């Protein structure tokens, strides 16, 4: 089945979902970003028989939105048939409106009254407020954080384009790598990945084999901060007339290249950039407050940076940090913490940034 999930709304503003170019589906969306604006899902495609599916139900678990459909008739001629399903998620869930969020939308369809539903399409839809700040992912090496393996990614953002190099392994444990680039929409991206193969080894006297790329995977990304993102890796499976999607979800993070993973990697020179002023800081002292917090201190100015991190996975970046000036009353909260920058707001609500400097 070739499927499409598109988001329809009143006066389109900016893209809220990316286009998935990996068979068997394509995903695209555009809509207003107002919280109370009506929005709908339009699911279209080509079903393998003359009995296409109809909507069965819609469910919501946190930000996971699932649309279920089923072809209930039997003994149908196996001829590709276009179909279209339009869904108002809030109405289907008997709600006035859905909360602001990035939704993880899955479309499941079953071919037969008793058949098991298969995942046919997946997309991310950004329904966060129009004035929500964009997340700027930090360029560099990222690592999968599910604990089962340590796949490595190289992520780079240039303007509105994000590129990803994925370094992983095949089923025999042999290294392989993929590369892709795609538009970045403030906090989400859909990156088709090409598996690169062929080419010549670095010391070859001349090019002996041309390099080539094969489209095999797709990577959907939702960035929560500059150093933490949720990821969904997908690939097409099944036969040509009954294609399905295999999906794996995990988190990726930026990790400091340091021996100590207790917070000492954030020591050093920083510059606090506010709406109308800058302040240079030198965090020269480190202390572990408890299993979930550490503190960095600029002893010369009596300024403290208190950070919260996961007590189980202490090598992951802090989830947040708060900067307390020497008067004890002025607090800046950073809810996006990476290795070389932190983004947040001051007590007055004005944007604030903490940037690492080398001297």
Secondary structure, 3 states (H helix, E strand, C coil): CEEEEEEEECCCCEEEECCCCCCCEEECEEECCCCCCCEEEEEEEEECCCCCCEEEEEEEECCEEEEEEEECCCCCCCCCEEEEEEECHHHHCCCCCCCCCEEEEEEEEEECCCCCCEEEEEEEEECCCCCCCCCCCCCEEEEECCCCCCCEEEEEEECCEEEEEEEEECCCCCEEEEEEEEECCCCEEEEEEEEEEECCCCCCCCCCCCEEEEEEEEEEEEEEECCEEEEEEEEEECCCCCCEEEEEEEEEEECCCCCCCCCHHHCEEEEEECCCCEEEEEECEEEEEECCEEEEEECCCCEEEEEECCCCCCCCCCCEEEEECCCCCCEEEEEEECCCEEEEEECCCCEEEEEECCC
